[in-house]
Each structure stands twice: as C-alpha cells, then as structure tokens.
C-alpha cells in the first residue's frame, strides 16, 4: 500500500515538474544579432512573428543602424496585452537608456524591439507590463563592446571611402575633365563624387569651409543640397554654377542629414569624401 502511494506521489511530482518546465520553456527572452520577421494576415490585421538569429549577449556599435535586438516568446494571450522593453545601464536601478512598447494581439506569440546602442558597457533589459511597469515578466543582460570603426559616413560605413574632384566638366562616362586642386577665384566649376558602394541616402550635401594656415576649418562658406538617390554611387553637378573667392577650402560630400544646422564649426568627420581646394 505504501509502495503504491509512494510511486503515485513520485509520478505526480514528475508530471508537475514536466508541466512546469514545459510552461517555462514557452516563455523566453533573447538578445540577438538579428531578427527574422515573418508576417501572417488575419483579416485587415498583419501579425509579425520574430525569430532570433544568432542569440548573443555581446554586441558591437553599428553607427545609426540597429545593433541590439530583443525578442520575447510566449503562448497566445486570448485578451491581448501590452509590453515594454526597458533598457538601463548595469542593472534594474541603473541609468535609463531607452524604452520601447509593443502591443500584443490574441494572435501574437512574440514581441520584439530593435535598439541602437553604441556606448560601450553592460546593460540590463526588462520585459514589463505596459500598463504596470513594476510588473516585470522577464529579464536579461548584454554588453556593448568598443567601437572599432570610428566616424561613419552613413549607417555602419566608415567615413572617407569615397572621392571628390573639382572639374571643368564631367563627361558621359563619369570622368572628371580638367580636374585640379587649384582654381581661379570666381571661376565656375563642377563637382564629381564617386563612392565605392551606393550611398544609402537620397540627399547628399556638398559643403565648403574656409581653412586657416594650419588646415583647420574656420569659416563656413556655402552648402548645396543634391538629390542623388540612395541606390546610386556617383553624382556630378553641371553648368559650372559653383564659384568661390580666393582662399583654401575644405570640400566635403556628406549625407544631408549630417550637415551642421545650428552652428557651423567645420572640421567634419562623418563624410563620404573630402578634398582641399586652393583658389587664387
């Protein structure tokens, strides 16, 4: 009798542990190098399901790109829910970094968030109830390492990979005709820019700063916004419409969104291409 009771008790405990373990396995918070997003359609609603690509706890800075991906997996919630991914430094009581909300429908089985975090250090992530952030459902941590790229022209591309020329004209084969690093004051010229890859932005800026004797930018001269198209890697102005007074100038080609708007200090670092032009 005792043996049967003991065996039954062991069986109940084992089943309970199995059920508990299975239930826990359905809930998972992961940090990932990337996410694969699949879409399903329910009437007018589109439901995204995220799958972790290369789970990791160590990330590298990627400029303006999303470098930290977090996904939470769970069984369907019949009533739906709201969740918030909360990032702080070091631990739950650390310095606030960023929160991102995600609304969960009854068809969802994952929620995800992508972050751009470039400052090296250790970070703590919490998955909380959107309506009551003191209710935390899952936690994790990760580390962002040192930046090995330096200034970027756009996205995660190192600055200075392109080339810019000052030309009398640009032919149909994208060759600089009559190019030079010295030019006559108030004489018109064209600018030719070539990048090794598509620039990834629609608008570029051609920016001119006057240099002092040491080669530092000391005076903003002018800038030109150009619609290049994000899939193109070459651009040229036309009709010799650009002129400059006498002096030595830095010529930058940059993503238009990276131009200086409030103060013009020059000595830019996040550019596609740069050259020095002497005007006499």
Residue pairs with C-beta under 8 A, 6 or more apart in sequence:
26 73
26 74
26 75
27 72
27 73
27 74
27 75
27 137
27 138
28 72
28 73
28 138
29 70
29 71
29 72
29 125
29 127
29 138
29 139
29 140
30 52
30 55
30 70
30 71
30 72
30 73
30 140
31 55
31 56
31 57
31 59
31 68
31 69
31 70
31 125
31 140
31 142
32 52
32 53
32 54
32 55
32 56
32 69
32 70
32 71
33 53
33 54
33 55
33 56
33 59
33 69
34 53
34 54
34 69
35 50
35 51
35 52
35 53
35 69
35 71
35 112
35 114
36 50
36 51
36 53
37 48
37 49
37 50
37 51
37 112
38 48
38 49
38 51
39 46
39 47
39 48
39 49
40 46
40 47
40 49
40 107
41 47
42 107
45 105
45 107
47 105
47 107
47 108
48 108
48 110
48 112
49 108
49 109
49 110
50 71
50 110
50 111
50 112
51 71
51 110
52 69
52 71
56 142
57 140
57 141
57 142
57 143
58 142
58 143
58 145
59 67
59 68
59 117
59 142
59 143
59 144
59 145
60 67
60 144
60 145
60 147
60 148
61 67
61 117
61 118
61 120
61 144
61 145
61 146
61 147
61 149
62 116
62 118
62 155
62 156
63 118
63 149
63 152
63 154
63 155
63 156
63 157
64 116
64 152
64 154
64 155
64 156
65 116
65 155
65 156
66 114
66 115
66 116
67 115
67 116
67 117
67 118
67 144
68 87
68 114
68 115
68 116
68 117
68 123
68 142
68 144
69 112
69 113
69 114
69 115
70 85
70 112
70 113
70 114
70 115
70 125
70 127
70 140
71 110
71 111
71 112
72 83
72 85
72 110
72 111
72 112
72 127
72 137
72 138
73 109
73 110
74 109
74 110
74 111
75 109
76 106
76 107
76 108
76 109
77 104
77 106
77 108
78 106
79 106
80 103
80 104
80 105
80 106
80 108
81 103
81 104
81 129
81 130
82 101
82 102
82 103
82 104
82 129
82 130
82 131
83 101
83 102
83 104
83 111
83 127
83 128
83 129
83 130
83 137
84 99
84 100
84 101
84 102
84 127
84 128
84 129
84 130
84 133
85 99
85 100
85 101
85 102
85 111
85 113
85 125
85 126
85 127
86 99
86 125
86 126
86 127
86 128
86 133
87 97
87 98
87 99
87 115
87 117
87 123
87 124
87 125
88 94
88 95
88 96
88 97
88 123
88 124
88 126
89 95
89 97
89 121
89 122
89 123
89 124
90 121
90 122
90 123
90 124
91 124
92 124
92 126
92 136
92 139
94 124
97 115
97 117
97 123
98 115
98 117
100 113
100 115
101 130
102 111
102 112
102 113
102 130
103 130
104 111
111 127
117 123
117 144
118 144
118 147
119 144
120 144
120 145
120 146
120 147
121 143
121 144
122 141
122 142
122 143
123 141
123 142
123 143
123 144
124 139
124 140
124 141
125 139
125 140
125 141
125 142
126 136
126 138
126 139
127 136
127 137
127 138
127 139
128 134
128 135
128 136
128 137
129 135
129 136
129 137
149 156
149 158
150 158
150 159
151 158
151 159
151 269
151 270
152 158
152 159
152 270
153 159
153 160
153 161
153 162
153 199
153 254
153 255
153 270
153 271
153 272
154 199
154 200
154 201
154 255
154 258
154 272
155 200
157 197
157 200
159 269
159 270
159 271
159 272
160 271
160 272
160 273
160 274
161 195
161 196
161 197
161 272
161 273
162 193
162 194
162 195
162 196
162 253
162 272
162 273
163 193
163 194
163 273
163 275
164 191
164 192
164 193
164 251
164 252
164 253
164 272
164 273
164 274
164 275
165 176
165 179
165 191
165 192
165 193
165 275
166 179
166 180
166 181
166 183
166 189
166 190
166 191
166 251
166 275
166 277
167 176
167 177
167 178
167 179
167 189
167 190
167 191
167 192
167 236
168 177
168 178
168 179
168 189
168 190
168 240
169 177
169 178
169 190
169 240
170 176
170 177
170 190
170 192
170 236
170 238
171 177
174 192
174 194
174 234
174 236
176 192
179 192
181 275
181 276
181 277
181 278
182 277
182 278
182 279
182 280
183 189
183 244
183 277
183 278
183 279
183 280
184 279
184 280
185 244
185 245
185 246
185 279
185 280
186 243
186 244
186 245
187 240
187 243
188 239
188 240
188 241
188 242
188 243
189 240
189 242
189 243
190 236
190 237
190 238
190 239
190 240
190 242
191 206
191 236
191 237
191 242
191 251
191 253
192 234
192 235
192 236
193 204
193 206
193 234
193 235
193 236
193 253
193 272
193 273
194 233
194 234
194 273
195 233
195 234
195 272
195 273
196 233
197 233
198 230
198 231
198 232
198 233
199 228
199 230
199 232
199 233
199 255
199 272
200 230
200 255
201 228
201 230
201 255
201 256
201 257
202 227
202 228
202 229
202 230
203 225
203 226
203 227
203 228
203 255
203 256
203 257
204 225
204 226
204 228
204 235
204 253
204 254
204 255
204 256
204 272
205 223
205 224
205 225
205 226
205 252
205 253
205 254
205 255
205 256
205 258
205 259
206 223
206 224
206 226
206 237
206 242
206 251
206 252
206 253
207 222
207 223
207 224
207 250
207 251
207 252
207 253
207 254
207 259
207 268
208 220
208 221
208 222
208 223
208 244
208 249
208 250
208 251
208 252
209 217
209 218
209 219
209 220
209 221
209 249
209 250
209 252
209 264
209 266
209 267
210 217
210 218
210 219
210 220
210 221
210 247
210 248
210 249
210 250
211 217
211 218
211 247
211 248
211 249
211 250
211 276
212 218
215 248
215 276
216 266
216 267
217 250
217 265
217 266
217 267
217 268
218 266
219 266
220 260
220 264
220 266
221 244
221 249
223 259
224 237
224 242
225 256
226 235
226 237
228 235
244 277
244 279
245 279
246 279
246 280
247 278
247 279
248 276
248 277
248 278
248 279
249 276
249 277
249 278
249 279
250 266
250 267
250 268
250 274
250 275
250 276
251 274
251 275
251 276
251 277
252 268
252 271
252 273
252 274
253 271
253 272
253 273
253 274
254 268
254 270
254 271
254 272
255 270
255 272
258 268
258 270
258 271
260 266
260 268
268 274
